Each structure stands twice: as structure tokens, then as C-alpha cells.
């Protein structure tokens, strides 16, 4: 790969690695070790796809597409279970409670709430939280904007319910 | 509606902006290693099948050629089925490579389902047909083989086939079950996307 691509990749990594890791963590119910592994997979896919980027979408949307597909593929790897067992979730929350401040605790609660959603819903709500435009989310998921709006409305209700019960 | 997730969005953004990333990984090497590992796994079946074809060709065509019609037909069937299997593997690799990671989730899921359906078909009817034709080819060698080999060896060759076939059928069934489970999972995911 040429120096030009290498520099571009470095730039994309610096800019989007926190976003990718956050999505991976949310998708894997807050399991940061697994999320690290998944984010690594995502960036290897980004690296391998970079020379084929044609600029049809902006880099953020393009990386989101690779992230979403890598997440969907990751859970279907042999031996990979969809999410963590409840007792593992409990451990994560306990560690976070002891080790972090209130803001962190809120994010941990949010990860737990996201983890209770269906996997497609998890990905959508994380894009909403990251304030992606609806047309961008629709393009990442491959659905119409109208149906996406309905879905997001339902997911928001569900998240609020989960968080209110957790609180 | 617009601000109902305001607080959550703020926490989410803060968590993201607090994260520090360092470029300590050699992505070029890792991407190459991953691609190589994937290539080895994809091409290992082709290499094994090609070696088998080569050995059959050397033994049964070059060194100990069969002269009867049944013998020649048997060798032809054995080599032919293996060559077809190799071609299917090559096609399968091309099909897998055509699934791009930057497609939309819906397009990616549909492409994966098409690929998995193809794999299920290959592991099922195609592999079973290939095994049956290969065995027919093998048994067609036996009349001529028995003329040159002692009886016990001919009996041993014929008798070793059923246990081997049984083990192979178990492997094929396992493979079909695995492919079915993966395919069902993707179909379920596609339904989730479609239900939006």
C-alpha cells in the first residue's frame, strides 16, 4: 500500500477509532476486551478496503458501514455467543461503579441498556446517539428513511423504558 | 422528540471524546497476515484436492494404467469429480470475495445469504453426488485391479469403502447442519432489517 494510503489510514484511525470502539463496546454489551478485538477487525477491514474507496459516501458513513457489517459478521463467527451472560454484565457494572465517576456510570448503564436491544436496534441507536443524520443511518443500514424513523421511535421508547427500570 | 435523548447523547459524545487513541499497531503487517491466513484456509481444500488428483493421475494413468473400458471409466470418474470439486471451491472463493464490507447492512446481509445458500447447496446435494460418483468410479477399478492383485487385497479395498463412506457421510451431515445454522441466523437477521 502506498505512502499516501498509509497516511490516510493513520488519519482515519486517529479520527474514527474512538467512534468504532464505542460502537463495538455497545454492540457487545459493554465487553471492552471483545470490543477491542472487534474494533481491530474493523480497522483491518478498513485497511483492506481503503484502496477501493470511491468517495460515494463520506469517510464517516463509509467506516460506519464497515463497522456495522463487521459487527454483524463477528457475532456469527464459530463459537461466538450473541452477547454476554447476565452475570458477566453484572460484573462489568460493579467494576465500573467502583472505579469510575458518575458520568462513566451513566455510560455503563447506557451500554447495558443498549445490550438489551436486538442487534440491529443496537447499531441504529448508537448512530442516533452519535448524531448521524437520518439519511446517513438509512444509507448505512440500507433501509428507507421513513421506515428508519418508525424504527428509531420504537427504539427510543424501549431505551427509555429500560433506563427508567434500571434507575 | 428531538431532545429526548439529549443527556444520553452528551454522555455518549463525552465518552468518545475522552478516548485516547495511539497508533501503536502495525496495520499493514496485521492486515497482510490476516489476508494470508484467510488465503491459506481458503486454498487448503484446493491444495489437498489437487494433490489427490495428481496422485490418482500418476498411479492410475501414468505408472499403472488401466486398460479396460470399466477401469478407464473409473479413473475418469474419480479424477473428473475431484476436478469439479476444485472448480466449485474456486468459484466459492470468488463468490465470498465479492461480498464487500462497505455495502449497506441490508445489501451485505443479502449477499451473505446468497453465499451461504450456495455453500449449503455445495455441502449438501453437490458433495453427496460427488462422493457417490467417486465411489462408483472406485468400484469400476476393482475388476481389473483383482486380476493383478491378490484376492485379500481386493477384498480389503472393497471392504474399506463402507466404513470410509460412513465417516464421510457423518462429516457431510455435520457440515450441512453447520451451514444450515449459519444460514438461518443470517436469514433471521435479514428479517430484522426487513421489519424496519
Interface residues (C-beta under 8 A of the other chain):
Chain A: X1 X6 X9 X10 X13 X14 X17 X18 X19 X21 X22 X40 X43 X44 X45 X47 X48 X49 X52 X53 X62 X65 X66 X68 X69 X70 X72 X73 X76 X103 X104 X106 X107 X110 X118 X119 X120 X123 X126 X128 X129 X130 X131 X139 X140 X141 X142 X143 X147 X148 X150 X151 X156 X159 X160
Chain B: X4 X5 X7 X8 X9 X11 X12 X13 X14 X15 X16 X17 X19 X21 X23 X25 X27 X28 X30 X31 X34 X35 X100 X101 X102 X103 X104 X105 X106 X107 X108 X109 X112 X182 X185 X186 X189 X192 X193 X196
